[in-house]
Amino acid sequence: MTFMNIPRSPNGPPGVKEKHTLTLNGKRVKYMPGETLLQLAKRHHVSIPTLCYDSRLTVPGHCKVCLIQVDGKIKASCITKAEDGMVVETHSEKSLSARKKRVMGILKTHKGNCASCAQYDTCGLLALAEEVGLEKPVFTDTEAPRETIVENKVKINLDKCISCGKCVRVCADIRRVGALRHPYLSPDVETITFLRNCEMCGQCAAICPTGAIVEIYKGSFEHRVRSVCPYCATGCSIYLDVKDNKIAFVATDDLDPVGSGNLCVKGRFGFTFVNSPNRLTKPLIRNTDGVFKEASWHEALNEVYNRLKDIKEKYGPQFIGGIGSARGTNEDNYMFQRMMRGGVGTNNLDNCARL
């Protein structure tokens, strides 16, 4: 009697080919339906260099930095869907060579002077070059930068643009504004253009890997402090870049579960009040001549108490209203409304979030 040589699957019974499996760097792994090879690699802690890709944005797949070898052919991992039986090599000689050549081509399109670039310390292009095995380049363009300042918020230098398209996609996909137009995607404009509905949130500058769009305040700093944005009750995490004991710049926290690295215009640019010489640091009480004079907190609180007491006795509690703070905690606002309702006796309450 002869026996047939029945193929045996490493993940199932003889002769049965398991669905939703492929070979990733020599190992048989499962993939989820609709998953791209880049997503699969990330889930298995395999690092593939990327440039135009961002997990929060739509995937254009045009930069071709994330090249890998699939069944012997070179493909972009960000747009290639996983299929049964695929043989994927992310770090084969062919993959590494293809990525290196692609990044070299992108480097040739970049212009500018690294020495004067505010993005130099966090440049995504230079980091990418190192990741694919290229010596960290330093650009020394002798020409003066062709910079444009927009509303004293961001600087634009199209010479440094590498056409990754992240700025346009973050404005449309995350901010849901669609106010940014780029000559790479909109031939009718000659430079990066902001439409009238732009909110100046600065997210385009935060996601730009080079110095093509950069926040006006960005520069060198001495140390970084993690904090929380003080402008509303959302509680977005931020990093304060400090220099000479002053806030020099606000950076986003991409791992923040609340904002996911996104900030509004106030959170990103509204920090200059901290060191403003016009900022009040002590209570002021207006005297009978109408002039404000410094006072202690004890004097100021007594003044508030006496004024509220006089109004209540003369006109009644309904002539007093309270405005809670969206920057305060829930506990603080709860105690405030309890004081107004229970202590003062008024239900005239509102909050500053919509004023």
C-alpha positions as CSV (number, residue, x, y, z in Angstrom):
1,M,0.0,0.0,0.0
2,T,1.3,3.4,-0.9
3,F,0.6,6.5,1.1
4,M,0.3,10.0,-0.4
5,N,2.7,12.6,0.9
6,I,0.0,15.0,2.4
7,P,1.4,18.5,3.1
8,R,1.1,19.5,6.7
9,S,0.3,23.1,7.6
10,P,2.4,24.4,10.6
11,N,-0.8,26.1,11.9
12,G,-3.5,23.5,11.2
13,P,-4.4,19.9,10.3
14,P,-2.7,18.1,7.4
15,G,-3.7,19.5,4.0
16,V,-5.6,22.5,5.4
17,K,-4.2,25.9,4.6
18,E,-5.1,28.3,7.4
19,K,-6.8,31.5,6.3
20,H,-5.6,35.0,7.0
21,T,-1.9,34.0,7.4
22,L,1.2,35.0,5.7
23,T,5.0,34.9,6.2
24,L,6.6,37.9,7.8
25,N,10.3,37.9,7.9
26,G,10.4,34.1,8.1
27,K,7.6,33.7,10.6
28,R,4.0,32.6,9.9
29,V,1.7,35.3,11.3
30,K,-2.0,36.0,11.2
31,Y,-3.4,39.2,9.7
32,M,-6.7,41.0,10.1
33,P,-8.9,41.4,7.0
34,G,-8.3,44.7,5.3
35,E,-5.0,45.2,7.2
36,T,-2.1,46.7,5.3
37,L,1.4,45.2,5.5
38,L,2.6,48.4,7.3
39,Q,-0.1,48.0,9.9
40,L,0.7,44.3,10.3
41,A,4.4,45.0,10.7
42,K,3.7,47.7,13.3
43,R,1.5,45.3,15.2
44,H,4.3,42.8,15.3
45,H,6.8,45.4,16.4
46,V,8.6,45.5,13.1
47,S,9.8,49.0,12.2
48,I,9.5,50.2,8.6
49,P,10.6,53.8,7.8
50,T,7.8,56.1,6.6
51,L,7.5,59.7,5.5
52,C,4.0,60.6,4.2
53,Y,2.3,58.1,6.4
54,D,0.5,59.0,9.6
55,S,-1.9,56.6,11.3
56,R,-4.3,59.5,11.9
57,L,-4.5,60.5,8.2
58,T,-5.7,59.2,4.9
59,V,-3.0,57.1,3.2
60,P,-1.8,58.5,-0.2
61,G,1.1,56.2,-0.7
62,H,3.0,58.5,-3.0
63,C,6.3,59.0,-1.2
64,K,7.2,55.3,-1.5
65,V,9.6,55.4,1.5
66,C,8.0,52.3,3.2
67,L,9.1,49.9,0.4
68,I,9.4,46.2,1.3
69,Q,9.8,43.0,-0.6
70,V,6.5,41.1,-1.2
71,D,6.8,37.7,-3.1
72,G,10.0,39.0,-4.6
73,K,8.6,42.3,-5.7
74,I,9.1,45.8,-4.2
75,K,5.9,47.4,-3.0
76,A,4.8,50.2,-0.7
77,S,3.7,48.6,2.6
78,C,1.3,51.4,3.5
79,I,-1.1,50.7,0.6
80,T,-0.5,47.0,0.0
81,K,-3.2,44.8,1.7
82,A,-2.2,41.6,3.4
83,E,-3.3,38.4,1.5
84,D,-3.1,34.7,2.2
85,G,0.2,33.1,1.6
86,M,2.2,36.2,1.0
87,V,6.0,36.1,1.7
88,V,7.0,39.5,3.1
89,E,10.6,40.6,3.8
90,T,10.8,44.0,5.4
91,H,14.6,44.1,5.8
92,S,16.0,42.1,2.9
93,E,18.8,43.6,0.9
94,K,16.4,44.4,-1.9
95,S,14.1,46.3,0.5
96,L,16.9,48.2,2.2
97,S,18.4,49.2,-1.1
98,A,15.0,50.4,-2.5
99,R,14.3,52.5,0.5
100,K,17.7,54.1,0.5
101,K,17.5,55.0,-3.1
102,R,14.0,56.5,-2.6
103,V,15.2,58.7,0.3
104,M,18.2,59.8,-1.7
105,G,15.8,61.0,-4.4
106,I,13.7,62.9,-1.8
107,L,16.9,64.6,-0.4
108,K,17.7,66.0,-3.8
109,T,14.4,68.0,-3.8
110,H,15.1,69.6,-0.5
111,K,16.8,73.0,-0.2
112,G,17.7,75.2,2.7
113,N,20.3,75.9,5.4
114,C,20.2,73.5,8.3
115,A,22.2,76.0,10.5
116,S,19.4,78.5,10.4
117,C,16.4,76.1,10.4
118,A,14.2,76.1,13.5
119,Q,13.2,72.5,12.6
120,Y,16.8,71.1,12.6
121,D,16.7,69.4,16.0
122,T,13.5,67.6,15.2
123,C,13.7,67.3,11.4
124,G,11.9,64.3,10.2
125,L,13.8,64.2,6.9
126,L,17.3,64.0,8.6
127,A,16.0,61.4,11.0
128,L,14.7,59.4,8.0
129,A,18.0,59.6,6.3
130,E,19.8,58.2,9.3
131,E,17.2,55.4,9.6
132,V,17.8,54.1,6.1
133,G,21.5,54.1,6.6
134,L,22.5,57.5,5.0
135,E,25.0,59.8,6.6
136,K,23.1,62.6,8.2
137,P,23.2,65.4,5.6
138,V,23.6,69.0,6.4
139,F,22.2,71.4,3.8
140,T,24.1,74.7,3.5
141,D,22.2,76.7,0.9
142,T,23.9,80.1,0.4
143,E,20.8,81.8,-0.9
144,A,18.6,83.8,1.5
145,P,15.5,81.8,2.6
146,R,12.3,82.7,0.7
147,E,10.2,82.8,3.8
148,T,6.7,84.1,4.2
149,I,5.1,84.9,7.6
150,V,1.4,84.3,8.0
151,E,-0.5,86.2,10.7
152,N,2.5,86.1,12.9
153,K,1.8,82.4,13.6
154,V,3.7,80.4,11.0
155,K,6.6,80.8,8.6
156,I,6.4,79.2,5.1
157,N,9.5,78.2,3.0
158,L,8.5,76.2,0.0
159,D,12.2,75.4,-0.8
160,K,12.2,73.0,2.1
161,C,9.0,71.3,1.1
162,I,9.3,67.6,0.1
163,S,5.6,67.3,-1.0
164,C,4.6,64.7,1.7
165,G,1.1,66.3,1.8
166,K,0.7,65.9,5.5
167,C,-0.2,69.6,6.0
168,V,-3.1,69.3,3.6
169,R,-4.4,66.0,5.0
170,V,-4.2,67.1,8.7
171,C,-6.2,70.2,7.9
172,A,-8.9,68.1,6.1
173,D,-8.8,64.8,8.0
174,I,-8.3,65.9,11.6
175,R,-9.2,69.6,11.8
176,R,-12.1,69.1,9.3
177,V,-11.4,72.6,8.0
178,G,-9.7,72.0,4.6
179,A,-8.3,75.5,4.6
180,L,-4.8,74.7,3.3
181,R,-3.9,74.5,-0.4
182,H,-0.6,73.3,-1.6
183,P,0.8,73.7,-5.1
184,Y,1.7,70.0,-5.2
185,L,-2.0,69.1,-5.0
186,S,-3.6,72.4,-6.3
187,P,-1.7,73.6,-9.4
188,D,-3.7,76.9,-9.4
189,V,-1.7,78.2,-6.4
190,E,2.0,79.0,-6.5
191,T,2.8,78.5,-2.8
192,I,1.2,77.1,0.4
193,T,-2.0,79.1,0.7
194,F,-4.4,79.5,3.7
195,L,-8.1,80.1,2.8
196,R,-10.3,82.5,4.8
197,N,-11.7,79.7,7.0
198,C,-8.3,78.9,8.3
199,E,-8.3,78.7,12.2
200,M,-4.6,79.2,12.5
201,C,-4.3,76.2,14.8
202,G,-0.8,75.5,13.6
203,Q,-1.4,71.8,13.2
204,C,0.1,71.9,9.7
205,A,3.3,73.2,11.1
206,A,3.4,70.7,13.9
207,I,3.1,67.7,11.4
208,C,5.5,69.1,8.8
209,P,8.7,66.9,8.9
210,T,10.9,69.7,7.5
211,G,11.0,73.5,7.9
212,A,8.5,74.1,5.0
213,I,5.9,75.2,7.6
214,V,7.1,76.0,11.0
215,E,5.6,77.8,14.0
216,I,6.9,81.4,14.4
217,Y,8.1,80.8,18.0
218,K,9.9,77.5,17.4
219,G,13.6,77.5,18.2
220,S,16.2,76.1,20.5
221,F,15.4,75.3,24.1
222,E,17.2,74.2,27.3
223,H,14.7,71.7,28.7
224,R,11.2,70.5,28.3
225,V,8.4,70.4,30.9
226,R,5.2,68.4,30.5
227,S,2.0,70.4,31.3
228,V,-1.7,70.7,30.5
229,C,-3.2,73.4,28.2
230,P,-4.8,76.1,30.5
231,Y,-7.4,77.4,28.0
232,C,-10.4,75.1,28.4
233,A,-11.6,72.1,30.3
234,T,-10.6,69.6,27.6
235,G,-7.2,69.0,29.2
236,C,-4.9,68.5,26.2
237,S,-1.4,67.6,27.2
238,I,1.4,69.8,26.1
239,Y,5.2,70.2,26.4
240,L,6.6,73.6,27.4
241,D,10.0,74.2,25.8
242,V,11.9,76.4,28.3
243,K,14.8,78.7,27.7
244,D,16.2,81.2,30.1
245,N,13.5,80.2,32.6
246,K,10.8,81.4,30.1
247,I,8.4,79.5,27.9
248,A,10.0,79.6,24.4
249,F,7.6,77.3,22.6
250,V,4.7,74.9,23.0
251,A,5.0,71.4,21.6
252,T,2.3,68.8,21.3
253,D,2.2,65.4,23.0
254,D,1.4,62.8,20.3
255,L,0.7,60.2,22.9
256,D,-1.9,62.3,24.7
257,P,-5.2,60.3,24.9
258,V,-7.2,63.5,25.0
259,G,-6.0,65.6,22.1
260,S,-3.9,63.0,20.2
261,G,-1.2,65.6,19.5
262,N,-3.8,68.2,18.3
263,L,-4.1,71.8,19.7
264,C,-6.2,74.8,18.8
265,V,-4.8,78.2,18.1
266,K,-5.0,79.2,21.8
267,G,-3.2,76.1,23.1
268,R,-0.4,76.4,20.5
269,F,0.2,80.1,20.3
270,G,-1.4,81.6,23.4
271,F,1.4,81.2,25.9
272,T,3.0,84.7,25.6
273,F,0.8,86.0,28.4
274,V,2.9,84.1,31.0
275,N,5.9,86.4,30.7
276,S,4.0,89.5,29.6
277,P,5.0,92.7,31.5
278,N,1.3,93.7,31.6
279,R,0.2,90.6,33.4
280,L,-1.4,91.2,36.8
281,T,0.5,89.5,39.6
282,K,-1.2,91.1,42.6
283,P,-4.9,92.1,43.3
284,L,-5.9,95.6,42.5
285,I,-8.7,97.6,44.3
286,R,-10.1,100.8,42.8
287,N,-10.2,103.6,45.3
288,T,-12.7,106.5,45.5
289,D,-10.7,108.5,43.0
290,G,-11.1,105.7,40.4
291,V,-7.5,104.7,40.6
292,F,-6.4,101.0,41.0
293,K,-4.0,100.3,43.8
294,E,-2.2,97.1,44.8
295,A,-3.7,95.2,47.7
296,S,-3.2,92.0,49.6
297,W,-5.4,88.9,48.9
298,H,-6.9,89.4,52.3
299,E,-7.9,92.9,51.5
300,A,-9.2,92.0,48.0
301,L,-11.4,89.1,49.3
302,N,-12.8,91.3,52.0
303,E,-13.7,93.9,49.4
304,V,-15.5,91.3,47.3
305,Y,-17.4,90.1,50.3
306,N,-18.5,93.5,51.4
307,R,-19.6,94.6,47.9
308,L,-21.7,91.4,47.4
309,K,-23.2,91.8,50.9
310,D,-24.2,95.4,50.2
311,I,-25.8,94.6,46.8
312,K,-27.7,91.7,48.3
313,E,-29.0,93.8,51.2
314,K,-29.9,96.7,49.0
315,Y,-31.3,95.1,45.9
316,G,-31.7,91.4,46.6
317,P,-29.7,88.3,45.5
318,Q,-31.3,88.2,42.1
319,F,-29.2,91.2,41.2
320,I,-26.0,89.1,41.6
321,G,-24.7,86.7,39.0
322,G,-21.7,84.3,38.8
323,I,-19.6,83.2,35.9
324,G,-17.7,79.9,36.4
325,S,-14.4,79.1,34.7
326,A,-13.9,76.6,31.9
327,R,-10.3,76.5,33.0
328,G,-11.2,75.3,36.5
329,T,-11.8,71.8,37.6
330,N,-15.2,70.2,38.0
331,E,-14.7,70.3,41.8
332,D,-13.9,74.0,41.8
333,N,-16.9,74.9,39.7
334,Y,-19.1,72.8,41.8
335,M,-18.0,74.6,44.9
336,F,-18.5,77.9,43.1
337,Q,-22.1,77.2,42.2
338,R,-22.8,76.0,45.7
339,M,-21.4,79.2,47.1
340,M,-23.5,81.3,44.7
341,R,-26.7,79.3,45.3
342,G,-26.3,78.5,49.0
343,G,-24.3,81.5,50.2
344,V,-25.4,84.4,48.0
345,G,-28.8,82.9,47.2
346,T,-28.8,83.4,43.4
347,N,-29.4,81.0,40.5
348,N,-28.0,83.5,38.0
349,L,-25.0,81.3,36.8
350,D,-23.2,80.9,33.6
351,N,-19.7,79.9,32.4
352,C,-17.0,81.5,30.2
353,A,-16.7,78.7,27.8
354,R,-19.2,80.2,25.3
355,L,-18.7,83.9,25.9
